[in-house]
Amino acid sequence: MTEHNVGTREEWQTARNELAGLEAEHAELGQKVAEKRRELPWVPVDKQYEFDTEEGKKTLAELFDGRSQLLAYNIMFGPDYEVGACPGCSNLGDELDATRVHLNHHDVTVICFSRAPIDRLTAYKERMRWTFPYVSTYGSDFPFDFGLAMTPEQAEQIPEVKQMVDNPPGWLQDWSQQIGADLKDGLRENPGYIAFARENGTVYHTYTVSAPDPFVVPYHYFLLDRTPKGPPEEPRAWRKDEYPRRVSASPTGRLRASLRVRTPSEPQVPPGSDGPSTS
């Protein structure tokens, strides 16, 4: 028997109507926020930046790929990450990849940034089967100038970061192992979106949003928020080829579950798969 509140259809409809009023207010406020977002002043980018891409060196203007708008997501994958990018950021990358065809037709180029060297980004992109351009900001001032990363000195001055480094919860300790970096280094990367516009040969910075803003989460969390049980309380994530196996019965009748960690010789789990059977 469920422990959740159970009622009649009439009780459900009354509660749903009340919720609909709150959702309408939320949508109206969201529209006002969107209007304010469009009204933000555009700031010319005068400094010259050069990035490493799979096709060689490129300027910020060249990253637009002929379009007038550039939307980039900064994936937490710093030079100190020995295992791979942040699993949560990787989840977002999986879902962002599918939007490219639609955004491209709306004059928007979608890319992702990370501070790890380009050869490591390219290898990780291949593993994740992504198609978006994955651009390295390694050795550039760009991530520091635009708040996509912090220096060690800057990180030490932020109480929230210092607290997480000194007293990390269990899920954050696990995350440190998943990326292969100490928290003092791993938490210097800032996940978020950054947008630019290009008009008459000038590039403008238009918008930035970073964690913990709820917009900077994988899209499936928005879907989970509409399910009966909602998203998990802990922000724990796995890469799509490392999900834990589904719990199953062993020959002795005891339940078992094990972590999926792909070995180099093992074929990747196709996107959308729940993993190989444990039977």
Secondary structure as a PSIPRED ss2 file (coil, helix, strand):
# PSIPRED VFORMAT (PSIPRED V4.0)

   1 M C   1.000  0.000  0.000
   2 T C   1.000  0.000  0.000
   3 E C   1.000  0.000  0.000
   4 H C   1.000  0.000  0.000
   5 N C   1.000  0.000  0.000
   6 V C   1.000  0.000  0.000
   7 G C   1.000  0.000  0.000
   8 T C   1.000  0.000  0.000
   9 R H   0.000  1.000  0.000
  10 E H   0.000  1.000  0.000
  11 E H   0.000  1.000  0.000
  12 W H   0.000  1.000  0.000
  13 Q H   0.000  1.000  0.000
  14 T H   0.000  1.000  0.000
  15 A H   0.000  1.000  0.000
  16 R H   0.000  1.000  0.000
  17 N H   0.000  1.000  0.000
  18 E H   0.000  1.000  0.000
  19 L H   0.000  1.000  0.000
  20 A H   0.000  1.000  0.000
  21 G H   0.000  1.000  0.000
  22 L H   0.000  1.000  0.000
  23 E H   0.000  1.000  0.000
  24 A H   0.000  1.000  0.000
  25 E H   0.000  1.000  0.000
  26 H H   0.000  1.000  0.000
  27 A H   0.000  1.000  0.000
  28 E H   0.000  1.000  0.000
  29 L H   0.000  1.000  0.000
  30 G H   0.000  1.000  0.000
  31 Q H   0.000  1.000  0.000
  32 K H   0.000  1.000  0.000
  33 V H   0.000  1.000  0.000
  34 A H   0.000  1.000  0.000
  35 E H   0.000  1.000  0.000
  36 K H   0.000  1.000  0.000
  37 R H   0.000  1.000  0.000
  38 R H   0.000  1.000  0.000
  39 E H   0.000  1.000  0.000
  40 L C   1.000  0.000  0.000
  41 P C   1.000  0.000  0.000
  42 W C   1.000  0.000  0.000
  43 V E   0.000  0.000  1.000
  44 P E   0.000  0.000  1.000
  45 V C   1.000  0.000  0.000
  46 D C   1.000  0.000  0.000
  47 K C   1.000  0.000  0.000
  48 Q C   1.000  0.000  0.000
  49 Y C   1.000  0.000  0.000
  50 E E   0.000  0.000  1.000
  51 F E   0.000  0.000  1.000
  52 D E   0.000  0.000  1.000
  53 T E   0.000  0.000  1.000
  54 E C   1.000  0.000  0.000
  55 E C   1.000  0.000  0.000
  56 G E   0.000  0.000  1.000
  57 K E   0.000  0.000  1.000
  58 K E   0.000  0.000  1.000
  59 T E   0.000  0.000  1.000
  60 L C   1.000  0.000  0.000
  61 A H   0.000  1.000  0.000
  62 E H   0.000  1.000  0.000
  63 L H   0.000  1.000  0.000
  64 F H   0.000  1.000  0.000
  65 D C   1.000  0.000  0.000
  66 G C   1.000  0.000  0.000
  67 R C   1.000  0.000  0.000
  68 S C   1.000  0.000  0.000
  69 Q E   0.000  0.000  1.000
  70 L E   0.000  0.000  1.000
  71 L E   0.000  0.000  1.000
  72 A E   0.000  0.000  1.000
  73 Y E   0.000  0.000  1.000
  74 N E   0.000  0.000  1.000
  75 I C   1.000  0.000  0.000
  76 M C   1.000  0.000  0.000
  77 F C   1.000  0.000  0.000
  78 G C   1.000  0.000  0.000
  79 P C   1.000  0.000  0.000
  80 D C   1.000  0.000  0.000
  81 Y C   1.000  0.000  0.000
  82 E C   1.000  0.000  0.000
  83 V C   1.000  0.000  0.000
  84 G C   1.000  0.000  0.000
  85 A C   1.000  0.000  0.000
  86 C C   1.000  0.000  0.000
  87 P H   0.000  1.000  0.000
  88 G H   0.000  1.000  0.000
  89 C H   0.000  1.000  0.000
  90 S H   0.000  1.000  0.000
  91 N H   0.000  1.000  0.000
  92 L H   0.000  1.000  0.000
  93 G H   0.000  1.000  0.000
  94 D H   0.000  1.000  0.000
  95 E H   0.000  1.000  0.000
  96 L H   0.000  1.000  0.000
  97 D H   0.000  1.000  0.000
  98 A C   1.000  0.000  0.000
  99 T C   1.000  0.000  0.000
 100 R H   0.000  1.000  0.000
 101 V H   0.000  1.000  0.000
 102 H H   0.000  1.000  0.000
 103 L H   0.000  1.000  0.000
 104 N H   0.000  1.000  0.000
 105 H C   1.000  0.000  0.000
 106 H C   1.000  0.000  0.000
 107 D C   1.000  0.000  0.000
 108 V E   0.000  0.000  1.000
 109 T E   0.000  0.000  1.000
 110 V E   0.000  0.000  1.000
 111 I E   0.000  0.000  1.000
 112 C E   0.000  0.000  1.000
 113 F E   0.000  0.000  1.000
 114 S E   0.000  0.000  1.000
 115 R C   1.000  0.000  0.000
 116 A C   1.000  0.000  0.000
 117 P C   1.000  0.000  0.000
 118 I H   0.000  1.000  0.000
 119 D H   0.000  1.000  0.000
 120 R H   0.000  1.000  0.000
 121 L H   0.000  1.000  0.000
 122 T H   0.000  1.000  0.000
 123 A H   0.000  1.000  0.000
 124 Y H   0.000  1.000  0.000
 125 K H   0.000  1.000  0.000
 126 E H   0.000  1.000  0.000
 127 R H   0.000  1.000  0.000
 128 M H   0.000  1.000  0.000
 129 R C   1.000  0.000  0.000
 130 W C   1.000  0.000  0.000
 131 T C   1.000  0.000  0.000
 132 F C   1.000  0.000  0.000
 133 P C   1.000  0.000  0.000
 134 Y E   0.000  0.000  1.000
 135 V E   0.000  0.000  1.000
 136 S E   0.000  0.000  1.000
 137 T C   1.000  0.000  0.000
 138 Y C   1.000  0.000  0.000
 139 G C   1.000  0.000  0.000
 140 S C   1.000  0.000  0.000
 141 D C   1.000  0.000  0.000
 142 F H   0.000  1.000  0.000
 143 P H   0.000  1.000  0.000
 144 F H   0.000  1.000  0.000
 145 D H   0.000  1.000  0.000
 146 F C   1.000  0.000  0.000
 147 G C   1.000  0.000  0.000
 148 L C   1.000  0.000  0.000
 149 A E   0.000  0.000  1.000
 150 M C   1.000  0.000  0.000
 151 T C   1.000  0.000  0.000
 152 P H   0.000  1.000  0.000
 153 E H   0.000  1.000  0.000
 154 Q H   0.000  1.000  0.000
 155 A H   0.000  1.000  0.000
 156 E H   0.000  1.000  0.000
 157 Q C   1.000  0.000  0.000
 158 I C   1.000  0.000  0.000
 159 P H   0.000  1.000  0.000
 160 E H   0.000  1.000  0.000
 161 V H   0.000  1.000  0.000
 162 K H   0.000  1.000  0.000
 163 Q H   0.000  1.000  0.000
 164 M H   0.000  1.000  0.000
 165 V H   0.000  1.000  0.000
 166 D H   0.000  1.000  0.000
 167 N C   1.000  0.000  0.000
 168 P C   1.000  0.000  0.000
 169 P C   1.000  0.000  0.000
 170 G H   0.000  1.000  0.000
 171 W H   0.000  1.000  0.000
 172 L H   0.000  1.000  0.000
 173 Q H   0.000  1.000  0.000
 174 D H   0.000  1.000  0.000
 175 W H   0.000  1.000  0.000
 176 S H   0.000  1.000  0.000
 177 Q H   0.000  1.000  0.000
 178 Q H   0.000  1.000  0.000
 179 I H   0.000  1.000  0.000
 180 G C   1.000  0.000  0.000
 181 A C   1.000  0.000  0.000
 182 D C   1.000  0.000  0.000
 183 L H   0.000  1.000  0.000
 184 K H   0.000  1.000  0.000
 185 D H   0.000  1.000  0.000
 186 G H   0.000  1.000  0.000
 187 L C   1.000  0.000  0.000
 188 R C   1.000  0.000  0.000
 189 E E   0.000  0.000  1.000
 190 N C   1.000  0.000  0.000
 191 P C   1.000  0.000  0.000
 192 G E   0.000  0.000  1.000
 193 Y E   0.000  0.000  1.000
 194 I E   0.000  0.000  1.000
 195 A E   0.000  0.000  1.000
 196 F E   0.000  0.000  1.000
 197 A E   0.000  0.000  1.000
 198 R E   0.000  0.000  1.000
 199 E E   0.000  0.000  1.000
 200 N C   1.000  0.000  0.000
 201 G C   1.000  0.000  0.000
 202 T E   0.000  0.000  1.000
 203 V E   0.000  0.000  1.000
 204 Y E   0.000  0.000  1.000
 205 H E   0.000  0.000  1.000
 206 T E   0.000  0.000  1.000
 207 Y E   0.000  0.000  1.000
 208 T E   0.000  0.000  1.000
 209 V E   0.000  0.000  1.000
 210 S E   0.000  0.000  1.000
 211 A C   1.000  0.000  0.000
 212 P C   1.000  0.000  0.000
 213 D C   1.000  0.000  0.000
 214 P C   1.000  0.000  0.000
 215 F C   1.000  0.000  0.000
 216 V C   1.000  0.000  0.000
 217 V C   1.000  0.000  0.000
 218 P C   1.000  0.000  0.000
 219 Y H   0.000  1.000  0.000
 220 H H   0.000  1.000  0.000
 221 Y H   0.000  1.000  0.000
 222 F H   0.000  1.000  0.000
 223 L H   0.000  1.000  0.000
 224 L H   0.000  1.000  0.000
 225 D C   1.000  0.000  0.000
 226 R C   1.000  0.000  0.000
 227 T C   1.000  0.000  0.000
 228 P C   1.000  0.000  0.000
 229 K C   1.000  0.000  0.000
 230 G C   1.000  0.000  0.000
 231 P C   1.000  0.000  0.000
 232 P C   1.000  0.000  0.000
 233 E C   1.000  0.000  0.000
 234 E C   1.000  0.000  0.000
 235 P C   1.000  0.000  0.000
 236 R C   1.000  0.000  0.000
 237 A C   1.000  0.000  0.000
 238 W C   1.000  0.000  0.000
 239 R C   1.000  0.000  0.000
 240 K C   1.000  0.000  0.000
 241 D C   1.000  0.000  0.000
 242 E C   1.000  0.000  0.000
 243 Y C   1.000  0.000  0.000
 244 P C   1.000  0.000  0.000
 245 R C   1.000  0.000  0.000
 246 R C   1.000  0.000  0.000
 247 V C   1.000  0.000  0.000
 248 S E   0.000  0.000  1.000
 249 A E   0.000  0.000  1.000
 250 S C   1.000  0.000  0.000
 251 P C   1.000  0.000  0.000
 252 T C   1.000  0.000  0.000
 253 G C   1.000  0.000  0.000
 254 R C   1.000  0.000  0.000
 255 L E   0.000  0.000  1.000
 256 R E   0.000  0.000  1.000
 257 A C   1.000  0.000  0.000
 258 S C   1.000  0.000  0.000
 259 L C   1.000  0.000  0.000
 260 R C   1.000  0.000  0.000
 261 V C   1.000  0.000  0.000
 262 R C   1.000  0.000  0.000
 263 T C   1.000  0.000  0.000
 264 P C   1.000  0.000  0.000
 265 S C   1.000  0.000  0.000
 266 E C   1.000  0.000  0.000
 267 P C   1.000  0.000  0.000
 268 Q C   1.000  0.000  0.000
 269 V C   1.000  0.000  0.000
 270 P C   1.000  0.000  0.000
 271 P C   1.000  0.000  0.000
 272 G C   1.000  0.000  0.000
 273 S C   1.000  0.000  0.000
 274 D C   1.000  0.000  0.000
 275 G C   1.000  0.000  0.000
 276 P C   1.000  0.000  0.000
 277 S C   1.000  0.000  0.000
 278 T C   1.000  0.000  0.000
 279 S C   1.000  0.000  0.000
